[in-house]
Amino acid sequence: MEHIRLSEAGDSVVILDQSLLPLEEKYIELTTLEEMEGAIKKLQVRGAPAIGIFAGYALAALSKQQCRPKAISSCCGASGTSDEGFVQILQAQGEVLKAARPTAVNLSWAVDRVLHAVRVEMFRARKEDPMRPNANAGARRLAEAAAREAAAIHEEDKAMCKAIAEHGLTEIQKVSAEGGHSGPIGILTHCNAGPLATSEYGTALGPILLGEEQGVDFHVFADETRPLLQGARLTTYELQKAGVDVTLICDNMASSVMQKGLIQAVFVGCDRVAANGDTANKIGTSGLAVLAKHYGIPFYVLGPSSSIDLNCPTGADIPIEERDPEEIRSKFYEKPMAPEGVSCFNPSFDVTDAALITGIITEKGICRYPYTESLGALTEASK
């Protein structure tokens, strides 16, 4: 499903509003910076890779808007050139988008990548005419550079998802065979890390969807994922559409299905991986990792290498977003389900200790503990 794209005019972003799923499939068009920021904050677009794709297109659309005559004149300012003014405005807009969800490193990664592409185009224009060191590329040329980079991020994400799916499917088939398991492979997943959270296949759901295409039988147990119910609303929606056998469970039922021997592995996505392998993901992930360790079940984190932040030493250094208490007290309820005024703690993510993670599966391969070595080696090999 194509759930994120530039409009035909290129000056707005069209998304499938995930906050309305599964009851309503509605596409909305976002034009202003405020609307784009709000879409991230309100989880109309969500999932670390998808947020990165969205941010790229958002900057491309905002760049195109700078091509309008009034916008061009407004970006000529203190720096003295319209190119530099263009970049200054775009950078300020990028900072607003980054602040909307600080935990997801893909967001800042995509913003910085598009800004870099625009700057490269600016300096290329100057180099083409050395007799005029302050020559301008012009707003249209810079906007085209932003749009190309955003499209490249999207296309690379599709290839990334396929590669993660292949690595993950090979790994789970090997683990299942070594364990002597027969019949459908039981996978427990949390939150949503499927196509809606990325471009195609997804990360944590990628091996399952690819396996289904190849005739591999899976039985997925999807945590509902309180308080925003991404597992109930989105993961089951995606898996049902793909024909995968899926059972919805409440978050506090995970221990029970593990205890009964119904789970061969846990697959989760990630929003940021620290240099030591500590991983931030949707709240509730850390508890699953502890349970999996107790029951001897492999626990895998699946995500793009862009989620690895080697500048972040440990999970303690990852900023954790805290959200509106009403998501606990009243959201999705006909009437509030808690006493009025009761205090609520609503962190959006938790951090899973690296020692609890069996493997971190990326598009470039599988990293294993100790992650301070394997993550660094993976990053160095890809340079």
N, C-alpha and C positions, 0 to 999 in steps of 0.2 A: 504494500500500500504506500502510495506517495503522500506522506503526511506533512512534509515540509518542502516548500518550493518558493522561488521568486514569482511574483505576478508577471504577467505578460509584458507589462510596461517596465518592470524592473525596479519600481520605486516603492514596493510594499512586499510583505511576506505573507504567504497563505499557509495556514496550518490546520490540521485536524485538531479540534479542541478536545484534548484528552480528559478534561475535567467533566465532560458530559457523557463519556463512555461508561458502560456499554449501552445505555438506554437510547442515546442519540448520537448519530454520526453527523457532525456539523463542522464545515470548514469556515474559518474566519479569516478576514484580511486585516493585517496590522500595518498601519502606515506611520504612526508617530513613534518617537522614542519612548514615550510614556506607555503606549500600548504594548510595545515590544518588551519593555521592562516588566510590565504587569503580567504578560503571558508567562514569563519565567517564574515570577513570584507566585502566581495563582496556579501553577502547574498545568496550565493549558498546553504547554510543551514541557516535557520532562525526560529524565534519563540523561546521564552525563554525555554520551556521544551525540544524542539528538540536540541537546542544548548547545553543543559546540557547532553543529551544522546550522542551527537556527541563528546563532550569534553571527556566523559568517554571512549568512544571507541578510540579516538585519543591517549589518554595516554596509553591505552592497546596496541595499535599498536606500539607506540614509545617504550614501555617496551619490546615488543617482539623483536624489532630491537636491543635492548641492549644485547640480547642473542647471537648475532653473535660474533665470536671469537675476532675480532678487537674491537668491542664495549665493550666487557667485560674487555679487558685490559685497555681501555681508561677510564673506570669509577673507576679504582683503583687510588685514589689520596691522597689528603692531610689528609682526615679523617682516612686513614689507612686500610680500609676494602672495599671490592668490594660492599657489601650490602649498606653501607653508601654512597659510590660513586654513586651507582645506583639511590638511592633516591635523592641525590643532583641534578643529571642530570634531573631526572623526575620532580622535583620541579621547576627547572629553566624553563623547557619546559611548565609546567603548568602555570607559571607566564606570559609567552608569550601569551598563549591562553586566559587567564583572561583579559589581556589588549585589546584584539581584540574587545570586546563589554562590556564596564564597567557597563552599566546600568542594564543588565540582571543578576540578582543575581543567577539564576540557573547555570550559567556558572562557577562561582567561587565555588558554592556549590558542583557541580559534581567533579571539579578538586580536591578540598580538600578532598572529600569523597574517591576518588580513591587513593590519596596519603596516607590517613590514613590507608586504607586497606593494602597497601604495607608495611607501617611501622609496622603494627600489625603482618604481616607475618614475617618480619625481626626479631622482638623481640620474636616471637613464636619459631623461629629456635634457637635462643640463649638459650631460656628457656629449650628446649628439650635436650640440652647438657650443663648442668651447669658446667662441668669440663673445658669447653672451652668457656669462656664468650664472646669471639669475633668470635664465630662460624658464618659462613655465610650460609644464606638460599640458596644463588646462584641466578643468574639472571633469570634462567628458572622458579624457584619457585615464585619469586617476580612478574614476568610477568604474571604468571598464576593467581596470586592474583588480579592483576590489571584487567585482562580480566573477572574474576568472578564478580568483583564489578561493572564493566561497564555493564555487562549483567543484573545484579540485578537492576541497575538504570533503564534500559530499560523496564524490566518486571514490575517493580513497577509503572512506568509511564503509562503503559497500564491499570493497575488496577486503578490508580489514575484518568485517563480520564473517565473510566466507572463510577466511583463513583461521579465525578463532574457532569457528564451527568445526572445521576439519581437524584441527589439533584436539579439540575437546572430545569429538566423537571417537577418534582413535584412542584417546586416553581412557574413556569410560568403557569402551569395548574390551580393551586390554585388562582393565581392573576387574570387570565383570567375569571375563574368562578365567583369570587367575584365581578368582574367588570361587570358581565352580558354580556360578549362578546360571540357572536356566530360566527361560520365560522372559517376560517383559522386564526391562531394567527400571528399577524404581529410583526416581530422582525427586528430591525435595528442593524447592526453590522459594525464594523470598522476594517480595516487591515485584517489580517488573523490569526485566532486562531482555526484552524481545524486540521485534521490529519497531514497535512504537517508541522505544527508548533509543533507537539507533537509526539505521537506514534500511537494511535488509538483514534477515535472520536474527539479528540481535547478538548479544554476548552470551549471557547465561542460558538463554533458550536456543542459541544457535546450533549446538550439537544435537539437540532434540529435534529441531525442525529439519535439519539436514539429514539426520538419521531416519526420520519419518519418510522423507523423499526416497531414501535408499532401501526402505523396507525393514529398518530396525524398529523393534517394538519397545516403546517406553510407556511407563505409567508414572505420570507426574503428580506429585502432591504439592499443591500451591498454597502457601500461607496466605491468609487474607491480607496481612500487612496493615495492622492498625497504625495510626488512626485514619489514614487516607485511603486504605483499601485498594492499593494498586494491584495486589495479587488477585483479589476478588474481582475487581472491575476490569483489569487490563490483561493480566496473564491468562486467566481462564478464557477470556474473550479471544485472544490470539491463538491459543492452543486448540480451542474448539473449532475455530475457522480453519485451522490446519489439519484437523482430523486426528489430533493427538488425544489419547486417553488421559483425562485430567480429573483429579479429585480435589475439591476445595476443602481446606481445613482452617480452623481458627489457629492463630499463632501459638496458643498454649497447648495445642494438640501435637506439636512436632515431636516431643519426647515419646508420646504414645506410639506413633507410627514407626519411629526408629526402634523402639523396644520390641515391636512385633516383627522386626526383620524385613519391613517393607521398603526400606531405603538402601540402595547400593552406593549412593553418593549425594552430596549436597552441591548444587550449583548456584552461585550468587554473582551479581555484577559488582561494580565498584565505582565510586566517585573520585577517589584519590588513593594512590598507593604511595606510602612514604618510602624513603630509601632503605629502611630496614625491613620492609615487607608488611608493616602494620597497614591495615586497609580500612578506609572509611566507606561505609555503605549504609543503606537504609536502616533505620533504627530497628533493632531486633536481630540483626545479623550476628552480632557478637555472641548472643545467647545460643544461637543455632550452632556456632562453631564449638562452643563449650560442650553442648550435648553430643555433637558428632564425635568429638574427642573421647567422651565417656563411652560411647557405644562402638568405637573403633570404625567409624564411617569416614571415608575420604571427604575432605571439605575443599572445594575448589573455588577460587575467585577468577572470573573471566572478564577481561576488559582490554581495551586498546592500550598500546604502549604509551599513548599520549596521556593516559591517566597516571602514569608513573612520574612522581615528582621527586627527583633526586636532590632537589634543594630543600626538601622537607625531611629532616633527619628521622623523626619517629612519629607515631600516631598522635602523640601529645602535642605536636606542632600543627596539627590539622585543625583549622577553624571549623567549629560545628554550629550550624545554623539552628536557632531556636524559633519555632513557629507559633502562630496564634493559638492561645489556649482553647479557643472555641472549637478547634478541630477535635479536641478530646471531649469537651462538654456537650456540644450540640450538633456538630456537622453530621449529616446523613440521618439524623434522628428527626422524627416528626415533632417531638418535644425534647427539650434538654434532658439528658440522662444523668445529670449530676446536680448537687445543690447549687443554687445561685451564689456566686462569689467564691466558690471553693478554689483554692490555689491549684494550679496545674503546672507540670513540668513537661515541655513538649519539644525535646531535641529531635531534629529531623534525621540525624545519622548517629551511629555509634562506630567505635573503632575496634576491629578484630585484631587480636595479638598475632603477630607473624608466626609464632610457634604453633598456632592452632590451624594454620593453612597448609594443606597438603601440596598444593601447587597453584601458581598464578599463571593462567593461560592467556597468552597474548597472540596477536597475529604473527609475531616473530618467533614464537616457540613457547615452551613451558619452563618457567622458573621454579626452582625448588629451594627449600631451606638449606643453608642460611641465605636469606635474600639480599643481605648486604653485598654478597659476592655475585649471585646470579642475576640480580636486577642491573647491577653495574655492568656486568659482562654483556648482557643483552643490549643495553643502551650503547655501549662502546662498539659492539659488533655492527650496529645498524648505522653508524656514522659514515 
